[in-house]
Amino acid sequence: MRRLPVQTAKLSLRLSKKNSRPSPATRIELGRVVNTHGVRGEVRFLPHSFPCPTLRPGLRVTLRKTDAPEEGFELKQVRPHASCLLLKFAGVDSRNRAEALRESRLLVDESDLPQLQVGEFYHYQMIGLPIRTLTQESIGTIAEVLTTPGHDIFVVRDGEKEYLIPVVEDVIRTIAIEDRLVIINPPEGLLENE
């Protein structure tokens, strides 16, 4: 989740209300299990966006691997560890059981995400949105959102072209999720593709 100043009108109030009751059938990927930790069944989890406030004890999550059926778990414990989180799942009490969860993607129901405030958005909501300039020039679509300590970066692709658009107030003018559009005011040189 990322917040931009309200005056840039990123989300309408109507959208925030709509997000307060999302469909529980929609699952959102929060990151992946990258390793085990210790011998009591904890796993190291690398979230797409740290610190990942969605994860809390008692939350039901789904783990998905390409070579195994999905598994549902209840989170027993969540604690920070360096740039990742240490997770403990109910019923996972050994290193061997935790090892079987490595490289799983962790998903939650969209309804379990914290409610958005005006001016906030989730990264997954940005993927696939087209970007245009103030003069209506099409730049491409958002393929990925990178998180950096200072601000997010939209990775925008248009065929073979790729642009890195900083998610800052001076550049991003409007994010209209319902209208499926992002408007930017690019500074000189931002859209030069060498």
Steps between C-alpha positions, in 0.01 A plus 500: 500500500632846416361844575531813289384847609124544474522809277617279213157330508619142472186322614143609525305458821271266310793270424608485865149402600491238228827353628360472852295196391702320235417154375647230726557280193775730372841402637792739509863387502703666776839336439672163524652260749873502426648273767459333835614650831610286791368154583149576631324559169545872441547625145663810355251699298602769251204739458448702184468804724667503841385493784172349370249610768234265360671200660396447861441204736168328434488594129416219257741490204548284194837368385530420129784310331521411134566132571253442787137563592412816689507478878317715753657597831431715802779738597613449858785750511648779286824679588748713306846363422742713293323576167252215533240368743510179701167318484373214711200305370266283707590134446850570366724395789814360340772613265407220256138616480612862458746394227208369293358856496807663343434694178127517576318821418291631789152629416222654706139577421463856376247557779782445757703796373487816716240747377638774278474868581459771240830540314618142563532208262629144496771401255289224342239760405756680282603203285358533150394865531585711194706816550451821303661842521308820567490546120336154463812334354489126572811376683409133556360290784627433850662158508651511846532719808843520663533603864794717599571675832407842356201422279348238274588472131259398226664278239313596182530298181394577146618221272881501519510834683521514879472806722560540873249752633556624858183505705540851635262794509699703242463224238177313578201729448207257516445136581146408403463129572129487412570678171810278447736789431809668641591853390859623534688824447846369404800724558735552207700186423282254695351343187818493293569141403861438407 
